[in-house]
Amino acid sequence: MSLKVGFIGCGGIGGHHMRLLAKMDDVQMVAFSDTDEERAKNAAKNYGGEAFKDYKAMLKKVELDAVFVCTPPFAHGPQEKAVIEAGLPFFVEKPVALSLKVTAPIIEGVHKKNLITAVGYQDRYLDIIDQLKSFLQGRKVGMIMGYWMGGMPGVYWWRQKKLSGGQAVEQTTHIFDASRNLFGEVVKVYASAQTGLMKEVPNYDIEDATAVNVEFESGLMGVIFSACFLSTNGRCGMDGWGRDFAFEYKERGSLKLFEPGRIVETQVKNDYAFLCDRTFIEAVATGDRSKIRSDYLDAVRSLSISLAANKSVATGKPVKVVAI
């Protein structure tokens, strides 16, 4: 029996998830909603089902087993609340919101109804991240450096702080999340930023670059960099060092492990994006959520680091990360 899935948001990231679900014989995409009704109609034409402009009408009319919420950062909140009210499991794209005030009632609603949730932190499903976690077992890391440094995405909302949260929230969240996944909770950040390199870009008010000092509960220290002004030689991933070892993780590409006299390099081999979506689908089908590597509550913990970094940039002071 196929699971009936609906979509709220049929843009680029929504289309990405649709293509993944289309590979699954036990999934039927039956409803699509988007404020741009043409996008919803195109999705319905490609995958079957019904198109809606209003997600509330979709939730009311169509019988669903789960919902994918694939909206820009500024739009999160009302959709998740409506899905919770309908009592449906949901997969939501990161970042899950731009404020902890938005996430608090969603966490409460999910807990109250005991709903299965998952978030699109697909790096957690990488085979090389599993390999890195095994390598680090029992080893003491002395310092880490993380990066999300590249060019500026073309969508209009990304370059406006009130709509995207800035690069540390919208993109570098993957690196903050990876650091939590590998090394535990971050308790304090201190961030600085640079602007003025992108003056020719209209309606642009985010930082061109940030450097975020992170302090972990364990005492580990690190720095995580963001940059969106590059046109060449970008860098995404994380490096780390211990007394007799090091690692170099290239975002969704490769992992190098260094020991005295020995270097081991591994390329990504698994379809981590498919696995991320598939794990959610199987959890909904079976009721067993144990294999989901990032649910809504966990994703909010990663969000809280990015929001603390933004606050530190704004105030020029160290900021404690809100414990969720």
Secondary structure as a PSIPRED ss2 file (coil, helix, strand):
# PSIPRED VFORMAT (PSIPRED V4.0)

   1 M C   1.000  0.000  0.000
   2 S C   1.000  0.000  0.000
   3 L E   0.000  0.000  1.000
   4 K E   0.000  0.000  1.000
   5 V E   0.000  0.000  1.000
   6 G E   0.000  0.000  1.000
   7 F E   0.000  0.000  1.000
   8 I E   0.000  0.000  1.000
   9 G C   1.000  0.000  0.000
  10 C C   1.000  0.000  0.000
  11 G C   1.000  0.000  0.000
  12 G H   0.000  1.000  0.000
  13 I H   0.000  1.000  0.000
  14 G H   0.000  1.000  0.000
  15 G H   0.000  1.000  0.000
  16 H H   0.000  1.000  0.000
  17 H H   0.000  1.000  0.000
  18 M H   0.000  1.000  0.000
  19 R H   0.000  1.000  0.000
  20 L H   0.000  1.000  0.000
  21 L H   0.000  1.000  0.000
  22 A C   1.000  0.000  0.000
  23 K C   1.000  0.000  0.000
  24 M C   1.000  0.000  0.000
  25 D C   1.000  0.000  0.000
  26 D C   1.000  0.000  0.000
  27 V E   0.000  0.000  1.000
  28 Q E   0.000  0.000  1.000
  29 M E   0.000  0.000  1.000
  30 V E   0.000  0.000  1.000
  31 A E   0.000  0.000  1.000
  32 F E   0.000  0.000  1.000
  33 S E   0.000  0.000  1.000
  34 D C   1.000  0.000  0.000
  35 T C   1.000  0.000  0.000
  36 D C   1.000  0.000  0.000
  37 E H   0.000  1.000  0.000
  38 E H   0.000  1.000  0.000
  39 R H   0.000  1.000  0.000
  40 A H   0.000  1.000  0.000
  41 K H   0.000  1.000  0.000
  42 N H   0.000  1.000  0.000
  43 A H   0.000  1.000  0.000
  44 A H   0.000  1.000  0.000
  45 K H   0.000  1.000  0.000
  46 N H   0.000  1.000  0.000
  47 Y H   0.000  1.000  0.000
  48 G C   1.000  0.000  0.000
  49 G C   1.000  0.000  0.000
  50 E E   0.000  0.000  1.000
  51 A E   0.000  0.000  1.000
  52 F E   0.000  0.000  1.000
  53 K C   1.000  0.000  0.000
  54 D C   1.000  0.000  0.000
  55 Y H   0.000  1.000  0.000
  56 K H   0.000  1.000  0.000
  57 A H   0.000  1.000  0.000
  58 M H   0.000  1.000  0.000
  59 L H   0.000  1.000  0.000
  60 K H   0.000  1.000  0.000
  61 K H   0.000  1.000  0.000
  62 V C   1.000  0.000  0.000
  63 E C   1.000  0.000  0.000
  64 L C   1.000  0.000  0.000
  65 D C   1.000  0.000  0.000
  66 A E   0.000  0.000  1.000
  67 V E   0.000  0.000  1.000
  68 F E   0.000  0.000  1.000
  69 V E   0.000  0.000  1.000
  70 C C   1.000  0.000  0.000
  71 T C   1.000  0.000  0.000
  72 P C   1.000  0.000  0.000
  73 P H   0.000  1.000  0.000
  74 F H   0.000  1.000  0.000
  75 A H   0.000  1.000  0.000
  76 H C   1.000  0.000  0.000
  77 G C   1.000  0.000  0.000
  78 P H   0.000  1.000  0.000
  79 Q H   0.000  1.000  0.000
  80 E H   0.000  1.000  0.000
  81 K H   0.000  1.000  0.000
  82 A H   0.000  1.000  0.000
  83 V H   0.000  1.000  0.000
  84 I H   0.000  1.000  0.000
  85 E H   0.000  1.000  0.000
  86 A C   1.000  0.000  0.000
  87 G C   1.000  0.000  0.000
  88 L C   1.000  0.000  0.000
  89 P C   1.000  0.000  0.000
  90 F E   0.000  0.000  1.000
  91 F E   0.000  0.000  1.000
  92 V E   0.000  0.000  1.000
  93 E C   1.000  0.000  0.000
  94 K C   1.000  0.000  0.000
  95 P C   1.000  0.000  0.000
  96 V C   1.000  0.000  0.000
  97 A C   1.000  0.000  0.000
  98 L C   1.000  0.000  0.000
  99 S C   1.000  0.000  0.000
 100 L H   0.000  1.000  0.000
 101 K H   0.000  1.000  0.000
 102 V H   0.000  1.000  0.000
 103 T H   0.000  1.000  0.000
 104 A H   0.000  1.000  0.000
 105 P H   0.000  1.000  0.000
 106 I H   0.000  1.000  0.000
 107 I H   0.000  1.000  0.000
 108 E H   0.000  1.000  0.000
 109 G H   0.000  1.000  0.000
 110 V H   0.000  1.000  0.000
 111 H H   0.000  1.000  0.000
 112 K H   0.000  1.000  0.000
 113 K H   0.000  1.000  0.000
 114 N C   1.000  0.000  0.000
 115 L C   1.000  0.000  0.000
 116 I C   1.000  0.000  0.000
 117 T E   0.000  0.000  1.000
 118 A E   0.000  0.000  1.000
 119 V E   0.000  0.000  1.000
 120 G C   1.000  0.000  0.000
 121 Y C   1.000  0.000  0.000
 122 Q H   0.000  1.000  0.000
 123 D H   0.000  1.000  0.000
 124 R H   0.000  1.000  0.000
 125 Y H   0.000  1.000  0.000
 126 L C   1.000  0.000  0.000
 127 D H   0.000  1.000  0.000
 128 I H   0.000  1.000  0.000
 129 I H   0.000  1.000  0.000
 130 D H   0.000  1.000  0.000
 131 Q H   0.000  1.000  0.000
 132 L H   0.000  1.000  0.000
 133 K H   0.000  1.000  0.000
 134 S H   0.000  1.000  0.000
 135 F H   0.000  1.000  0.000
 136 L H   0.000  1.000  0.000
 137 Q C   1.000  0.000  0.000
 138 G C   1.000  0.000  0.000
 139 R C   1.000  0.000  0.000
 140 K C   1.000  0.000  0.000
 141 V C   1.000  0.000  0.000
 142 G C   1.000  0.000  0.000
 143 M E   0.000  0.000  1.000
 144 I E   0.000  0.000  1.000
 145 M E   0.000  0.000  1.000
 146 G E   0.000  0.000  1.000
 147 Y E   0.000  0.000  1.000
 148 W E   0.000  0.000  1.000
 149 M E   0.000  0.000  1.000
 150 G C   1.000  0.000  0.000
 151 G C   1.000  0.000  0.000
 152 M C   1.000  0.000  0.000
 153 P C   1.000  0.000  0.000
 154 G C   1.000  0.000  0.000
 155 V C   1.000  0.000  0.000
 156 Y H   0.000  1.000  0.000
 157 W H   0.000  1.000  0.000
 158 W H   0.000  1.000  0.000
 159 R H   0.000  1.000  0.000
 160 Q C   1.000  0.000  0.000
 161 K H   0.000  1.000  0.000
 162 K H   0.000  1.000  0.000
 163 L H   0.000  1.000  0.000
 164 S H   0.000  1.000  0.000
 165 G C   1.000  0.000  0.000
 166 G C   1.000  0.000  0.000
 167 Q H   0.000  1.000  0.000
 168 A H   0.000  1.000  0.000
 169 V H   0.000  1.000  0.000
 170 E H   0.000  1.000  0.000
 171 Q C   1.000  0.000  0.000
 172 T C   1.000  0.000  0.000
 173 T H   0.000  1.000  0.000
 174 H H   0.000  1.000  0.000
 175 I H   0.000  1.000  0.000
 176 F H   0.000  1.000  0.000
 177 D H   0.000  1.000  0.000
 178 A H   0.000  1.000  0.000
 179 S H   0.000  1.000  0.000
 180 R H   0.000  1.000  0.000
 181 N H   0.000  1.000  0.000
 182 L H   0.000  1.000  0.000
 183 F H   0.000  1.000  0.000
 184 G C   1.000  0.000  0.000
 185 E C   1.000  0.000  0.000
 186 V E   0.000  0.000  1.000
 187 V E   0.000  0.000  1.000
 188 K E   0.000  0.000  1.000
 189 V E   0.000  0.000  1.000
 190 Y E   0.000  0.000  1.000
 191 A E   0.000  0.000  1.000
 192 S E   0.000  0.000  1.000
 193 A E   0.000  0.000  1.000
 194 Q E   0.000  0.000  1.000
 195 T C   1.000  0.000  0.000
 196 G C   1.000  0.000  0.000
 197 L C   1.000  0.000  0.000
 198 M C   1.000  0.000  0.000
 199 K C   1.000  0.000  0.000
 200 E C   1.000  0.000  0.000
 201 V C   1.000  0.000  0.000
 202 P C   1.000  0.000  0.000
 203 N C   1.000  0.000  0.000
 204 Y C   1.000  0.000  0.000
 205 D C   1.000  0.000  0.000
 206 I C   1.000  0.000  0.000
 207 E C   1.000  0.000  0.000
 208 D C   1.000  0.000  0.000
 209 A E   0.000  0.000  1.000
 210 T E   0.000  0.000  1.000
 211 A E   0.000  0.000  1.000
 212 V E   0.000  0.000  1.000
 213 N E   0.000  0.000  1.000
 214 V E   0.000  0.000  1.000
 215 E E   0.000  0.000  1.000
 216 F E   0.000  0.000  1.000
 217 E C   1.000  0.000  0.000
 218 S C   1.000  0.000  0.000
 219 G C   1.000  0.000  0.000
 220 L C   1.000  0.000  0.000
 221 M E   0.000  0.000  1.000
 222 G E   0.000  0.000  1.000
 223 V E   0.000  0.000  1.000
 224 I E   0.000  0.000  1.000
 225 F E   0.000  0.000  1.000
 226 S E   0.000  0.000  1.000
 227 A E   0.000  0.000  1.000
 228 C C   1.000  0.000  0.000
 229 F C   1.000  0.000  0.000
 230 L C   1.000  0.000  0.000
 231 S C   1.000  0.000  0.000
 232 T C   1.000  0.000  0.000
 233 N C   1.000  0.000  0.000
 234 G C   1.000  0.000  0.000
 235 R E   0.000  0.000  1.000
 236 C E   0.000  0.000  1.000
 237 G E   0.000  0.000  1.000
 238 M E   0.000  0.000  1.000
 239 D E   0.000  0.000  1.000
 240 G E   0.000  0.000  1.000
 241 W E   0.000  0.000  1.000
 242 G C   1.000  0.000  0.000
 243 R C   1.000  0.000  0.000
 244 D C   1.000  0.000  0.000
 245 F C   1.000  0.000  0.000
 246 A E   0.000  0.000  1.000
 247 F E   0.000  0.000  1.000
 248 E E   0.000  0.000  1.000
 249 Y E   0.000  0.000  1.000
 250 K E   0.000  0.000  1.000
 251 E C   1.000  0.000  0.000
 252 R C   1.000  0.000  0.000
 253 G C   1.000  0.000  0.000
 254 S E   0.000  0.000  1.000
 255 L E   0.000  0.000  1.000
 256 K E   0.000  0.000  1.000
 257 L E   0.000  0.000  1.000
 258 F E   0.000  0.000  1.000
 259 E E   0.000  0.000  1.000
 260 P C   1.000  0.000  0.000
 261 G C   1.000  0.000  0.000
 262 R E   0.000  0.000  1.000
 263 I E   0.000  0.000  1.000
 264 V E   0.000  0.000  1.000
 265 E E   0.000  0.000  1.000
 266 T E   0.000  0.000  1.000
 267 Q E   0.000  0.000  1.000
 268 V C   1.000  0.000  0.000
 269 K C   1.000  0.000  0.000
 270 N C   1.000  0.000  0.000
 271 D C   1.000  0.000  0.000
 272 Y H   0.000  1.000  0.000
 273 A H   0.000  1.000  0.000
 274 F H   0.000  1.000  0.000
 275 L H   0.000  1.000  0.000
 276 C H   0.000  1.000  0.000
 277 D H   0.000  1.000  0.000
 278 R H   0.000  1.000  0.000
 279 T H   0.000  1.000  0.000
 280 F H   0.000  1.000  0.000
 281 I H   0.000  1.000  0.000
 282 E H   0.000  1.000  0.000
 283 A H   0.000  1.000  0.000
 284 V H   0.000  1.000  0.000
 285 A H   0.000  1.000  0.000
 286 T H   0.000  1.000  0.000
 287 G C   1.000  0.000  0.000
 288 D C   1.000  0.000  0.000
 289 R C   1.000  0.000  0.000
 290 S C   1.000  0.000  0.000
 291 K C   1.000  0.000  0.000
 292 I C   1.000  0.000  0.000
 293 R C   1.000  0.000  0.000
 294 S C   1.000  0.000  0.000
 295 D C   1.000  0.000  0.000
 296 Y H   0.000  1.000  0.000
 297 L H   0.000  1.000  0.000
 298 D H   0.000  1.000  0.000
 299 A H   0.000  1.000  0.000
 300 V H   0.000  1.000  0.000
 301 R H   0.000  1.000  0.000
 302 S H   0.000  1.000  0.000
 303 L H   0.000  1.000  0.000
 304 S H   0.000  1.000  0.000
 305 I H   0.000  1.000  0.000
 306 S H   0.000  1.000  0.000
 307 L H   0.000  1.000  0.000
 308 A H   0.000  1.000  0.000
 309 A H   0.000  1.000  0.000
 310 N H   0.000  1.000  0.000
 311 K H   0.000  1.000  0.000
 312 S H   0.000  1.000  0.000
 313 V H   0.000  1.000  0.000
 314 A H   0.000  1.000  0.000
 315 T H   0.000  1.000  0.000
 316 G C   1.000  0.000  0.000
 317 K C   1.000  0.000  0.000
 318 P C   1.000  0.000  0.000
 319 V E   0.000  0.000  1.000
 320 K E   0.000  0.000  1.000
 321 V C   1.000  0.000  0.000
 322 V C   1.000  0.000  0.000
 323 A C   1.000  0.000  0.000
 324 I C   1.000  0.000  0.000
